[in-house]
Every structure is written in structure tokens, then in C-alpha cells.
Amino acid sequence: MPKDAQTAQDTLLDIRDLSVEFRTPRGRVKALRNVSFEVPRRRIVGVVGESGSGKSTVLWAILGLLSGNARVSSGRIDFEGRDMLRMSEDELRAARGEEVSVVFQDPMTSQIPVLSYARQMRDILYRREKMSDREKRRRGIGMLERVGIPDPESRLDQFPHQFSGGMRQRAGIAMALLTEPKLLLADEPTTALDVTMEAQIIHLLQELQAEFEATVVVVSHNLGLIAELCDDVVVMYAGEVVETGDVHDIFHDPQHPYTRALLECDPARLPERSAKLPVIPGDIPDLTRRLGGCIFADRCPRVMEVCRTDTPPDQPTASGVARCHLVGGPHADPDWPPPLDVLTVRTGEGGPRRAAPDQHAAPVLEVEELNVRFRTAGALPALVRRIEDPFVDAVLDVSLGVRQGETVGLVGESGSGKTTLGRAVLKLVEAQAGSVRFEGQEIRTLPEARFKPLRRDMAMMFQDPVGSLSPRKSVRALITEPLQIHGVRGVDFDAEAERLAGLVRLPKAFLSRYPHELSGGQARRVGVARALALNPRLIIADEPTAGLDVSVQGEILNLMAELQAEHGLGYLVITHNLPVVRHIADRLAIMYLGRIVEQGDAEEIFAQPAHPYTEALVRGVPQPDPDRRRTHVSISGEVPSLMNRPKGCDFVARCPYAQERCRIEKPEHRVQPDGRVHACHFPLR
């Protein structure tokens, strides 16, 4: 067989010169420009890049699910020799689900909340006319069992809201694979998941891909996930493919400056805690403008004059191509690329480590034995009497503190009670017992009229940067809204909005925009500006980097560090991003099932965890290195239900070191000589 014919036979999906543009009030956004790459059979291909690079647009173009204002201006998408762009709607509908399937980013919005999984799976198999409903049910049960959902016979009849986030994502994978498709597309499949559940999903996708001999395309900005899961990598920037290659070549010997910059910005690569996290200076170019030369030129640390005038060609590399003048050709740089551990992106000023906070500084926040309970039954007394305990403890006996100028990281899996604790501190949910003192004053029992003035000194950055902003208000109005709520007088609101926007490095032109016109990083900056509007002394930041690219993460965290140093702010940072919290936190509090299981100096905890759960979290972080792939999941199983809390240690069912005492006796909090606190009968140190 000729080589070209052999190559075509080994290629399942071939995208050639794909260009897509969107009609908007600001003009035509050229979201994709001449995108080309191949997807070989039985391989996992990762598509990586910053937000706005066009990763998801490629997926929706493959599926024929682009929005109504989109237009494919050129190109082909050949799936087994058939151009999907020229298929009729009936042909596309037949291919979707049967031959090409998708795992969506948010399972809660992509799954129908009013239909059971049994009904949804039966509907997916609607084309299998020869299969009876009983056979369809049997297949659904088998697939739920295959993705690791316990009691699949009974869980099949449940609804999405009855599953945890990780189980919903597993169910989404089960539904995507129900028809045994040839091509599986996964759009940010682990973005909303914590590190332990992310590891389980990665291993599950690898196992299922091998079992079904499927071809998988994964879109993600999580470099650790790409390194651990994929065989080949496509790097996109501003609507173009800038580099392709084998995963080992991309992560160990990247040729394009943008690929190198992405890797160098990942905090998981940094060997020690840094004064400032690396960032890529500048922003993605405006895709409504006509772009000439190299699209990365304005942000590239090795830019040459030719980069601004001539579009670079695709230069062959060891296993792919790189679109860069530095690689091959007449303008190639013989000193390129330098060793990967030489930073080529901006790291900011300062030494390798920032100064530790004053251990004798006054505490801004003191929480002692806090307990938050939620009713699980209705308010009718007759109903309550039929339930032995109609409450669950979402936060149980939690004690922690935050000093002035200190950052405390609150870490744990989804459902561990982190956000509930943060909201209880600010009296956004009611706490039933315990003490919350702000600058020495008890606030838990304060009436709202007396507590409202104190809200000026406490602020919260909410997890969803766009969803927490009113869509009806401009950025200018949103930033100054806290001033209006608290009746601040004698202030020029316009001037104050500009001052706060400058403080968080948000361009003045953005003040007239609305939340839907902002990227995730820009919306996060608006949230920071709102939090700083009243000059607070304590900020509770709930997942401040969730869903952000590694470079934008660095910008937000560097900004928070600068503001902390300038104003002496105390931070309680709620997160499941361990590489990030390692660089920003002075102390860590590890939370599991509503209880703090370990607390102490951040570096000491990362170096030598005392609690088995902490050890599982630390070891479960995916590394942006394909040579360091984990051979097993550090922690398996689901977090127990709060309605069925174990009698002994909460972690006993998932702990590899559990003994009989752990099953019958709940461990008390113990203080070690170095000041670390843990709740474990058999600590690891």
C-alpha cells in the first residue's frame, strides 16, 4: 500500500485549513484561521491553549454545533473520508452520538435535570430499533458499572441532582460511550473537579479508550491532564495552531515560544515557592482586526523584526510542526530553544521567596468550634418526627485563624464544606454553634444591623467570576456598587471606578462593558476590584483561579500578593488547586467531610503530610511531565454522604492505613510539638 494511502487509513479525523468567524456588534471575530491537524486512530490527542484560542470552537465545528452567528469560511473536516462540513443535517444527526460523541465540560447543564439516567440513556439508543427497552436498560447498567458507579441497578433510575459532581461526570462519560463511538470529544472534562476526582477521570478515560479502541480528542488548559492523558498534543493560540507533536516532545523540547511560555507558567513545574508566579505579558490579540506577521509577536520574549512583518511558515520538528521563524528556515536562531528551566516569561520583581507574615501579628479572624447544620427534611413536624435526625453537619467543630498579612489555604474535595465555612464566617449562612471573632469582636451572634458596618472590612470573592456579577450592570457600576450599598458619601464614583480598575490592571475602556463581554480573567479582576472597594482587612477568596489559564492564574495571584503586601490584608483562600495553594499559602487547613483533619505550616504539610487524606491530595497532583504519569489513583471511592457519616474516622472507608480503632472511634484533634494540628489515630509523622 502506498505511504499516503497508509497514512490516510491510519487517520480518523483530518482537519484542513479550517477558518471560522463570528458576526458580532464589534465586527467579525476570526475565531479560527487555517487550522490544520490530524487525529490518528486509537490515539488520545490533546488540544491546549489559553481561553480564546479557539479550542472549543474546533470541537463545535466538528459536531456541526456552532452558534447561529458563526460562519465556516473555508476548510474541510474529513471524518473517515467524509467532509462533515458538507453533510446534510440528517447525516450529521446520524453521525452525532453514533459515530462521534462528546463529554461536555459541565455535566449539570449538559444532562437533563428532569429525566432519570435510565430515560436519558434509552433516548440515546433510540436508533437501535431492534433493541428492547430491557436490553437498553441492561446496557445502561453495564456502562454505569464500567465507569465505576456503585449500585448501578438502582442509580440508573436516579436523576443528575442525586449524583455528586464526579459521579455526574462519570455518568456523562458512560452516556458518551453508550453507542461505542469511533471518536470521543471531551471539552474540559475535569475543570470543575478536585484533584482526586480528576485523577479518577483521567485513569477512567485511559482504560475505556484502550478497551473500546476509541479515538479521543481532549480540549483543556490543564497541562497536567494533557501530559498524563494524551499521546499527541495540538497547541493553539489566537485561533491558529502554533505547534503540534508527540506529548513527550511538546513537554520536554517545545519549539514554539508560546508552548514554552505555557509550560513555564504552570506552578506545578516550579521547584519551590516563588515570590511571584510567572506570567505571559500582554493579552491575546483582538481577533476582529487584520493580523499580520506572527500572532504571538507582541508577547514573545524572542521577537525579531521579521516576526512583525512576515507570517511564519510551519517548520518540521521531531514529531510535528512549529509555526515560528526561530525554528528552521533563513531566520532560525542557533541558540533556540534554550533549556526549558530557563524562564522566558515575566516573573516579576523580587527574590525567590516572599517574606513570611509576622507570627505575632494580630489575628484578623478567629474561628473556634464552628458548626453549621442544614435541615434535610421539610418543615412539617409530622415529617420531621419520622426522621431520626433531620439535619446534616456541613461544618463540624472547625477552628482556624487568619493573621494580618497572612494567607491561609482551605483545601479539600468538592462537598467538604469549604465554601459553607467561608459563607458562615461572613454570615451568609447561619452557624448553629461556635465562635467567629473578627479583630477580637464576636460576630456570629451579632444582629444584622450591628454586623452590617463590619461588612465593609470583610469581603468575598465568589467562585463564579461571571455568574456573581449582575448581567444588567456595567463594569463601572459593578465596581462602585459596594460604595453605594454602604452609603459612602463625598466620593466621585467615576474617579473611584477608574482608580480601582487601575489597581487591578483592568483597562479603562472595559468600564463600559458588561459581564458577558469579559473573559474569565477579566471578570475575576472585576471581582477583586469589588472586594477592594471598601478597603477591607479580610478577603475570603472562593476558588480565585477556577477555570483560568495558567498565565491568568499567575496574574491574579501576583496581584493579590501585591495588594496584601501593600494593605496588610488577611486572605482565606478556598481552593482545590494544590499547585497554586503551595505557592501562595503560609498555612494550610485540610478539610474533609466538614471537619479540619490537618492544619499547619504549608511547606511542612507539603513536605511531610501527617494525615492520610492530606498525603493522598499531595500525591494526587498531576504533573506536567508525561514521564511522571501516575500508575495508580492516590485515593479511590466517593466522599461519604453527610447523611451517613461514618461512626469512627470520616476517612476510614478510603484510607489505606485504616485499622479497627478507626472504624469505631472518631479521632480527636491533636497538637504536635511543631504546632501542627491533625485528627488521626495513626499519623504519618
Protein Blocks (a to p, Z undefined) as FASTA:
>chain_A
ZZklmmmmmpmbdcehiacddddfkbpcdfbghiacdddehiacdddddehilmmmmmmm
mnopacfkbccfbdcddeehiafklpcfklmmmmnojlmccddfblmlmpcfkbcfklmm
mmmmmmmmmbcfklmmmmmmmmmmmnopahkllmmmpcfklpcfklmmmmmmmmmmmnop
abdcdehkllmpcfklmmmmmmmmmmmmmmnopacddddfbfklmmmmmmbdcddeehia
fbgcdfklmmmmcfbfklmmmmmmpmklpmbdcfbdcddedjdddfkbccehjfklmmpc
kbcfklmmpccdddddfklccddfkggcjkbcfkbccdfklcfbdebeadfbdcdddfkb
ccfbdcehiacdddfbdfbfklmmmpmblcdcfbghiacdddehiacdddddehilmmmm
mmmmnopaccfbdcddeehiafklpcfklmmmmmmmpccddfblmlmpcfkbcfklmmmm
mmmmnopghiafklmmmmmmmmnopafklmmpcfklpcfklmmmmmmmmmmmnopabdcd
ehklgoiafklmmmmmmmmmmmmmmnopacddddfbfklmmmmpmbdcddeehiafbdcd
fklmmmmcfbfklmmmmmmpccfbfklccfbdfbgcjdddfklccfklfklmmmckbcfk
lmmmccdddddfkopacddfbdcZZ
